[in-house]
């Protein structure tokens, strides 16, 4: 992902490399294709940056939320879970 931030706007482009490249592979890629990536990012439409970075989610929490979403399980409060167990 290449982002150009200036004057409250962001221009960006993305290139998928496949498996994670080594440092020498990444250097070689940028040496060969870096100018084209910059041109693509520069020609992309500017989007307001919003002034704030998105809040980072803890990776373990993100994995837990993704697993819940995949299973279709909604989050229940502890109080409702306690009530459910008492009435059995």
C-alpha positions as CSV (number, residue, x, y, z in Angstrom):
1,X,0.0,0.0,0.0
2,X,1.4,3.4,-1.0
3,X,-0.3,6.5,0.5
4,X,0.4,10.1,-0.3
5,X,-0.9,12.4,2.4
6,X,-0.9,16.2,1.7
7,X,-3.2,19.1,2.4
8,X,-5.7,17.0,4.4
9,X,-6.2,14.5,1.6
10,X,-5.0,11.0,0.8
11,X,-4.2,9.4,-2.5
12,X,-3.4,5.7,-2.5
13,X,-2.6,2.7,-4.6
14,X,-2.1,-0.9,-3.7
15,X,-0.1,-3.7,-5.2
16,X,-0.4,-7.3,-4.0
17,X,2.9,-9.2,-4.0
18,X,1.7,-12.6,-2.9
19,X,3.8,-14.2,-0.3
20,X,5.7,-11.8,2.0
21,X,8.8,-10.7,0.1
22,X,12.2,-10.6,1.6
23,X,13.9,-7.2,2.0
24,X,16.1,-7.7,-1.1
25,X,13.0,-8.8,-3.2
26,X,11.1,-5.7,-2.0
27,X,14.0,-3.4,-2.8
28,X,14.3,-4.9,-6.3
29,X,10.5,-4.5,-6.8
30,X,10.6,-0.9,-5.7
31,X,13.7,-0.2,-7.9
32,X,11.9,-1.6,-10.9
33,X,8.3,-0.5,-10.3
34,X,8.5,2.3,-7.7
35,X,8.0,5.2,-10.2
36,X,4.9,3.5,-11.7
37,X,3.5,3.0,-8.2
38,X,4.0,6.7,-7.4
39,X,2.4,7.7,-10.7
40,X,-0.6,5.4,-9.9
41,X,-1.0,6.9,-6.4
42,X,-0.6,10.5,-7.8
43,X,-3.3,9.9,-10.4
44,X,-5.8,8.4,-8.0
45,X,-8.6,10.7,-6.8
46,X,-7.9,12.5,-3.5
47,X,-10.0,11.5,-0.5
48,X,-10.3,13.6,2.6
49,X,-8.1,12.2,5.3
50,X,-10.4,13.0,8.2
51,X,-7.5,14.2,10.3
52,X,-7.5,11.0,12.6
53,X,-6.0,7.6,12.1
54,X,-8.4,4.7,12.6
55,X,-8.1,3.1,16.0
56,X,-6.1,-0.1,15.9
57,X,-7.8,-3.2,17.2
58,X,-5.8,-5.6,19.3
59,X,-5.0,-8.5,16.9
60,X,-6.2,-11.1,19.4
61,X,-9.5,-9.2,19.8
62,X,-9.8,-8.9,16.0
63,X,-9.3,-12.7,15.6
64,X,-11.9,-13.3,18.3
65,X,-14.5,-11.0,16.6
66,X,-13.8,-12.6,13.2
67,X,-14.4,-16.1,14.6
68,X,-17.6,-14.9,16.2
69,X,-18.8,-13.3,13.0
70,X,-17.9,-16.5,11.0
71,X,-19.9,-18.6,13.5
72,X,-22.8,-16.2,13.5
73,X,-22.6,-15.8,17.3
74,X,-23.7,-12.5,18.7
75,X,-22.1,-11.1,21.8
76,X,-24.2,-11.6,24.9
77,X,-23.8,-9.7,28.2
78,X,-22.6,-11.6,31.2
79,X,-25.9,-10.8,33.0
80,X,-28.0,-12.5,30.4
81,X,-25.7,-15.5,30.4
82,X,-26.0,-15.8,34.2
83,X,-29.7,-15.5,34.0
84,X,-29.9,-18.2,31.3
85,X,-27.9,-20.6,33.5
86,X,-30.0,-20.0,36.6
87,X,-33.3,-20.8,35.0
88,X,-32.3,-24.3,33.7
